[in-house]
Amino acid sequence: MGILTPLAVKIGAVSWMPKMLPLIEKSDVQLQRLTKGRVSVLDIAGLPNIVLRVPGRKTGNIRSTPLLCALKDDGWLIAGSYFGNPKLPTWVLNLRACETAQIVHRGKTLKVNWIEITGTERDEVWKIMLDIWPNFAIYEERTDRLIPVFFLSKVTADS
């Protein structure tokens, strides 16, 4: 966590934040272009993050989405919260439609396998997600859907 993390948590909790998401995403894309992918808005906020790269399920075009993550067992946990929006984020649908994905983590592009975590195991890892970003609890309250959680692991020669 960084010095700006408490400010980011406060900003992320405000009720109008979901409406600002398109502007934040555009700003983040510009920042990443300017820094050649070395810095994102989440980096500035001091939060662990990846860029998830998955093919669009309809077009096949690669879609890149910066995401908050939690490190766990040599992998990454990500949540499809979309600030508590009732709709699933598009990246969730695209991820579910592909076998493997790519992530960019600390400037390195890695091929990853993924699993969607469900049941009691999801409840356990959800606590990890809440430790990283307490606002996930607010997002849970804003929506009737269960926020999906995924575990990404680096593809090795053995997998």
Order of alpha helices (4+ residues) and beta strands (2+ residues): alpha-alpha-alpha-beta-beta-beta-beta-alpha-beta-beta-alpha-alpha-beta
